[in-house]
């Protein structure tokens, strides 16, 4: 109640600015959006900080999110309902119709949605997915995603049925469909009348934020998802996104490593106690086992997730990394090749950080460095990525560039030690661990 009262003290203009802050806009961008001067923005921000009793924009955003969470989650629907609707002529024995049925089956393997037949009228869907076949004689399936029963299209595409098997094509199409729904959901403004459950909005918002791999995103996830997973009726997908935030925090050395690992362990116990057969609980257990160096147990959980949902990208990426780290090159190569075959390149963008490590372990140093530099453009504080670039530079004999990156790394992480790097390599074969430590030892030469 106290937090709600503080929010009510904000003027309409201050609420507008707080909303834009939540979207990540800079002061200059807020000036252009609202057509006001930079000085006016600064004055409003100062007043917002004073009213909310915070000291910076990150705390202001978090305060706004926390209040919004408490207000909206009570009246939100609990189930994420998807209705598929066929349009026009749709021959039941055509390849397009078979592909449509395969996509429905694959989407169900995410274990997130209640998928309702179009003839059922008692449900207000969260998303309506319209499918139709080409009437020109070509084997093409058209897909459009809409919010509820509205006419607003979130995403649309056409799938040409080619030489790929229907199973492979369905897997690729479903991965793109799922990712597009997630990213579109992350941009939506949740309202009391929204047909989309609040937990889905919050989880996808944090999912998109975490792709930026910043400590600010980690703090947002804790504020936004923390209250949701405290309830007895928590959603296991929301818990999984929060756990992934803590997993990334251990990799990137955000905050207190011991406390983050302990919290991740608590989340893992909560997940397995309440939903032991959920693929999201199994992913959380994999995260936790990796952080404590138990990679054999992590492999078992990751394999279970991939078997239950072949469309899941993160477990494939992490598992191939672990295989390489533990000397199982053949299994790693087979998994990477399978990923290339079944996962669209456009859906792999958020896995580029993990891919850089794979390239380093495969000895593809130039390719690894080039990709890592691309990732660093939008995640300049990513500790693991900068460590990988330093390793690449030292391998290539680019000493000056290595020193430049080492200096920048220590600016962001002044207390970084060799022990922190060794912590990242728990469970790795001694030869690979020593090789990587040797490649980055120049960082600690003058410490």
C-alpha positions in Angstrom: 0.0 0.0 0.0 2.8 2.4 0.8 4.5 1.7 -2.5 1.2 2.2 -4.4 0.7 5.6 -2.6 4.2 6.7 -3.7 3.4 5.8 -7.3 0.1 7.8 -7.1 2.1 10.9 -6.2 3.8 10.9 -9.6 2.3 13.3 -12.2 1.1 12.0 -15.5 4.3 13.3 -17.2 6.5 11.6 -14.6 4.6 8.4 -15.1 5.3 8.7 -18.9 9.0 9.2 -18.2 9.1 6.2 -15.9 7.4 4.1 -18.5 10.1 5.1 -21.1 12.8 4.4 -18.5 11.4 0.8 -18.3 11.8 0.5 -22.0 15.5 1.4 -21.7 15.3 4.8 -23.4 18.2 7.3 -22.7 17.6 10.9 -21.6 18.1 12.1 -25.2 15.6 9.5 -26.5 13.1 10.6 -23.9 13.5 14.2 -25.0 12.7 13.3 -28.6 9.8 11.0 -27.7 8.1 13.6 -25.5 9.3 16.7 -27.3 10.8 18.2 -24.1 14.2 19.7 -23.2 17.0 17.7 -21.6 16.9 20.0 -18.6 13.2 19.2 -18.1 13.9 15.5 -18.3 16.6 15.9 -15.6 14.2 17.8 -13.3 11.5 15.2 -13.7 14.0 12.4 -13.0 15.1 14.1 -9.8 11.5 14.4 -8.6 10.8 10.8 -9.5 13.8 9.6 -7.5 12.7 11.8 -4.6 9.1 10.5 -4.6 10.1 6.8 -5.0 12.9 7.2 -2.5 15.6 5.8 -4.8 18.9 7.1 -6.0 19.2 6.2 -9.7 17.3 5.2 -12.8 17.8 1.4 -12.3 16.2 1.6 -8.8 13.4 3.8 -10.1 12.6 1.2 -12.9 12.7 -1.6 -10.3 10.4 0.2 -7.9 7.9 0.8 -10.7 8.0 -2.8 -11.8 7.5 -4.1 -8.3 4.4 -2.1 -7.7 3.1 -3.0 -11.1 3.7 -6.7 -10.5 1.7 -6.7 -7.2 -1.3 -4.9 -8.8 -1.5 -6.9 -12.1 -0.8 -10.5 -11.1 -3.9 -10.8 -9.0 -6.4 -10.2 -11.8 -4.5 -11.9 -14.6 -5.7 -15.2 -16.1 -3.6 -18.2 -15.1 -3.5 -20.3 -18.3 -1.8 -19.5 -21.5 -4.3 -20.6 -24.1 -3.6 -20.9 -27.8 -6.3 -21.6 -30.4 -5.4 -22.7 -33.9 -7.7 -21.7 -36.7 -7.6 -22.9 -40.2 -8.6 -20.5 -43.0 -9.8 -21.1 -46.5 -9.5 -24.5 -48.3 -7.1 -26.8 -46.5 -6.9 -30.3 -48.1 -6.4 -32.8 -45.3 -4.1 -35.0 -47.3 -1.8 -32.2 -48.4 1.8 -31.6 -47.2 0.7 -28.2 -45.9 -1.9 -29.8 -43.6 0.5 -32.4 -42.4 3.0 -29.7 -41.6 0.3 -27.8 -39.7 -0.5 -30.8 -37.5 3.3 -31.4 -36.9 3.7 -27.8 -35.7 0.8 -28.2 -33.3 2.4 -31.3 -31.9 5.9 -29.7 -31.6 4.5 -26.6 -29.9 2.8 -28.8 -27.4 6.2 -30.2 -26.4 7.1 -26.8 -24.8 4.5 -27.8 -22.1 3.4 -24.2 -21.6 0.2 -23.8 -23.6 -3.3 -25.1 -23.4 -3.9 -25.7 -27.1 -7.6 -25.5 -27.9 -9.4 -26.6 -31.1 -11.0 -23.9 -33.0 -14.5 -25.4 -32.5 -14.2 -24.8 -28.8 -15.9 -21.5 -28.0 -15.7 -21.4 -24.2 -12.2 -20.1 -24.0 -10.8 -16.7 -24.6 -7.4 -17.4 -26.2 -4.2 -15.7 -25.2 -3.1 -16.1 -28.8 -4.9 -17.0 -32.0 -2.8 -18.7 -34.6 -4.3 -18.7 -38.1 -3.0 -21.1 -40.6 -3.9 -21.4 -44.3 -2.5 -23.1 -47.4 -1.6 -21.5 -50.7 -4.4 -21.6 -53.3 -2.0 -21.3 -56.2 -1.0 -25.0 -56.2 2.4 -24.3 -54.4 3.1 -26.2 -51.2 3.1 -23.2 -48.8 1.8 -22.9 -45.3 0.9 -19.4 -44.1 0.9 -18.6 -40.3 -0.3 -15.5 -38.5 -0.3 -14.9 -34.7 -2.8 -12.5 -33.1 -3.5 -11.4 -29.6 -6.6 -13.1 -28.3 -9.5 -12.6 -30.6 -8.3 -9.2 -31.8 -7.2 -8.3 -35.3 -3.7 -7.2 -34.1 -1.1 -9.3 -35.8 2.0 -10.0 -33.8 3.9 -12.1 -36.3 3.3 -13.6 -39.7 5.3 -15.8 -42.1 5.0 -18.2 -45.0 6.7 -21.6 -45.0 7.6 -23.1 -48.3 7.7 -26.9 -48.1 11.0 -27.9 -49.6 13.4 -30.8 -49.6 13.5 -31.0 -45.8 11.5 -33.7 -44.2 8.2 -32.6 -42.7 9.6 -33.4 -39.2 12.7 -31.2 -39.7 10.6 -28.4 -41.3 8.1 -28.6 -38.5 10.8 -28.3 -35.9 12.4 -25.3 -37.5 9.0 -23.6 -38.0 8.0 -24.2 -34.4 11.2 -22.8 -33.0 10.7 -19.6 -35.0 7.0 -19.5 -34.0 7.8 -19.9 -30.3 10.6 -17.4 -30.3 8.5 -14.9 -32.2 5.6 -15.3 -29.7 8.1 -14.8 -26.8 9.7 -11.7 -28.2 6.4 -10.2 -29.3 5.0 -10.8 -25.8 8.0 -9.1 -24.2 7.1 -5.9 -26.0 3.4 -5.9 -25.0 2.0 -3.6 -22.3 0.0 -5.7 -19.9 -3.4 -4.5 -18.9 -6.2 -5.7 -16.6 -8.2 -6.9 -19.6 -5.3 -8.7 -21.3 -6.0 -12.3 -22.3 -2.3 -13.1 -21.7 -1.4 -14.3 -18.2 0.8 -11.9 -16.2 3.4 -14.6 -15.5 3.9 -15.0 -19.2 4.3 -11.3 -19.8 6.8 -11.0 -16.9 8.8 -14.1 -17.9 9.1 -13.1 -21.6 10.0 -9.6 -20.7 12.8 -10.9 -18.5 13.8 -13.5 -21.1 14.3 -10.7 -23.6 16.2 -8.5 -21.1 18.6 -11.4 -20.2 19.7 -11.7 -23.8 21.5 -8.4 -23.1 23.5 -10.2 -20.4 23.9 -7.2 -18.1 23.8 -6.9 -14.3 20.9 -4.4 -14.7 18.9 -7.1 -16.4 19.6 -9.4 -13.6 18.3 -6.9 -11.0 15.2 -6.4 -13.1 14.5 -10.1 -13.2 14.9 -10.4 -9.5 12.4 -7.6 -8.9 9.9 -8.7 -11.5 9.9 -12.5 -11.1 10.9 -12.8 -7.4 7.4 -12.0 -6.1 5.8 -14.3 -8.7 7.7 -17.4 -7.6 7.0 -16.9 -3.9 3.4 -17.9 -4.3 2.3 -21.5 -3.8 0.8 -21.4 -7.3 4.0 -20.2 -9.0 4.6 -21.0 -12.7 7.5 -23.2 -13.4 8.5 -21.3 -16.6 8.7 -18.1 -14.6 10.8 -19.9 -12.0 13.0 -21.2 -14.9 13.7 -17.7 -16.3 14.6 -16.4 -12.8 16.9 -19.4 -12.3 18.6 -18.7 -15.6 19.2 -15.2 -14.4 21.0 -16.5 -11.4 22.9 -19.0 -13.6 24.1 -16.2 -15.8 25.0 -14.2 -12.7 27.4 -17.0 -11.6 29.0 -17.0 -15.1 29.3 -13.3 -15.3 30.4 -12.7 -11.7 27.4 -10.4 -10.9 27.2 -9.7 -7.2 28.0 -12.2 -4.5 28.9 -15.5 -6.1 28.2 -17.6 -3.0 24.8 -16.0 -2.4 23.8 -16.4 -6.1 24.8 -20.1 -6.0 22.8 -20.6 -2.8 19.7 -18.9 -4.2 20.0 -21.0 -7.4 20.1 -24.1 -5.2 17.0 -22.9 -3.3 15.2 -22.4 -6.6 16.3 -25.9 -7.8 14.9 -27.5 -4.6 11.6 -25.6 -5.0 11.3 -26.6 -8.6 11.9 -30.3 -8.0 9.7 -30.5 -4.9 6.7 -28.9 -6.8 7.2 -30.1 -10.4 9.9 -32.8 -10.6 8.9 -34.0 -14.1 8.8 -30.5 -15.6 11.4 -29.8 -18.3 11.9 -26.4 -16.7 12.6 -27.9 -13.3 15.1 -30.2 -15.0 16.8 -27.2 -16.7 17.1 -25.5 -13.3 18.7 -28.6 -11.9 21.1 -28.6 -14.8 22.0 -25.0 -14.1 22.6 -25.7 -10.4 24.8 -28.8 -11.1 26.9 -26.9 -13.5 27.6 -24.2 -10.9 28.7 -26.7 -8.3 30.9 -28.6 -10.9 28.7 -31.7 -11.2 28.7 -31.8 -15.0 27.8 -35.5 -15.2 24.5 -34.9 -13.4 23.9 -31.8 -15.6 24.4 -33.8 -18.7 21.7 -36.3 -17.6 19.2 -33.5 -17.0 19.9 -31.7 -20.3 19.5 -34.9 -22.2 16.1 -35.4 -20.6 15.0 -31.9 -21.6 16.1 -32.4 -25.2 14.3 -35.7 -25.4 11.1 -34.2 -24.1 11.3 -31.1 -26.3 13.6 -31.4 -29.3 12.9 -27.7 -30.1 14.7 -26.5 -26.9 17.8 -24.5 -28.0 19.5 -23.7 -24.7 20.0 -27.2 -23.4 21.5 -28.2 -26.8 24.0 -25.3 -26.6 25.0 -25.9 -23.0 25.3 -29.7 -23.5 27.6 -29.3 -26.5 29.7 -27.0 -24.4 29.9 -29.5 -21.6 30.8 -32.3 -24.0 33.7 -30.3 -25.3 34.9 -29.2 -21.8 34.9 -32.8 -20.6 36.7 -34.2 -23.6 33.7 -35.8 -25.4 34.5 -34.2 -28.7 32.6 -36.8 -30.9 29.3 -36.3 -29.0 29.8 -32.5 -29.1 30.3 -32.5 -32.9 27.3 -34.7 -33.4 25.1 -32.4 -31.3 26.4 -29.3 -33.0 25.8 -30.8 -36.5 22.3 -31.8 -35.4 21.7 -28.2 -34.1 22.8 -26.7 -37.5 20.4 -29.1 -39.3 17.3 -28.5 -37.1 17.6 -25.0 -35.7 17.2 -21.9 -37.9 20.2 -19.5 -37.8 17.9 -16.6 -36.9 16.8 -18.4 -33.7 20.4 -18.8 -32.5 21.3 -15.2 -32.0 20.8 -15.4 -28.2 23.2 -18.3 -28.0 26.1 -16.5 -29.6 27.8 -16.0 -26.2 27.8 -19.8 -25.7 28.9 -20.4 -29.3 32.0 -18.3 -28.9 33.2 -20.7 -26.2 32.5 -23.7 -28.4 34.5 -22.1 -31.2 37.4 -21.5 -28.8 37.4 -25.1 -27.6 37.2 -26.3 -31.3 40.3 -24.3 -32.1 38.5 -21.9 -34.5 40.3 -18.9 -33.0 39.7 -16.3 -35.7 36.0 -17.1 -36.0 35.7 -17.2 -32.2 37.3 -13.7 -31.9 35.1 -12.2 -34.6 31.9 -13.5 -33.1 32.9 -12.5 -29.6 33.7 -8.9 -30.7 30.2 -8.8 -32.3 28.6 -9.9 -29.0 30.7 -7.4 -27.1 29.1 -4.6 -29.0 25.8 -5.0 -27.2 27.1 -6.7 -24.0 30.4 -4.7 -23.2 30.4 -5.8 -19.5 30.1 -9.5 -20.3 33.0 -11.0 -18.3 33.1 -14.4 -20.0 33.1 -12.9 -23.5 36.0 -10.6 -22.7 37.9 -13.4 -21.2 37.4 -15.4 -24.4 38.6 -12.5 -26.6 41.7 -12.1 -24.3 42.4 -15.8 -24.8 42.0 -15.5 -28.6 44.3 -12.5 -28.7 47.0 -14.3 -26.7 46.8 -17.4 -28.9 47.1 -15.2 -32.0 50.0 -13.2 -30.6 48.0 -9.9 -30.5 49.6 -8.7 -27.3 48.5 -5.0 -27.4 44.9 -5.9 -28.1 45.0 -8.4 -25.3 46.3 -5.8 -22.8 43.6 -3.4 -23.9 40.8 -5.9 -23.2 42.4 -6.9 -19.9 42.5 -3.3 -18.8 38.8 -2.9 -19.7 37.9 -6.2 -18.0 39.5 -5.1 -14.7 37.7 -1.7 -14.9 34.4 -3.6 -14.8 35.6 -6.3 -12.4 38.4 -4.8 -10.3 38.3 -7.7 -7.8 38.5 -10.4 -10.4 40.9 -13.2 -9.4 42.3 -16.4 -11.0 40.0 -18.3 -8.6 36.9 -16.7 -10.2 38.0 -18.0 -13.6 38.7 -21.4 -12.1 35.2 -21.4 -10.6 33.8 -21.0 -14.2 35.7 -24.1 -15.2 34.5 -26.5 -12.5 34.2 -30.0 -13.7 36.4 -29.4 -16.8 39.2 -31.8 -17.7 42.5 -30.7 -16.3 44.1 -30.3 -19.7 41.4 -28.0 -21.0 41.2 -26.0 -17.8 45.0 -25.5 -17.7 45.0 -24.5 -21.4 42.3 -21.8 -20.9 44.0 -20.5 -17.7 47.3 -20.3 -19.6 45.6 -18.3 -22.3 44.3 -15.7 -19.9 47.1 -15.7 -17.3 48.4 -12.3 -18.6 45.4 -10.6 -16.9 46.7 -11.5 -13.5 50.4 -11.0 -14.2 50.5 -7.5 -12.7 47.9 -7.9 -10.0 
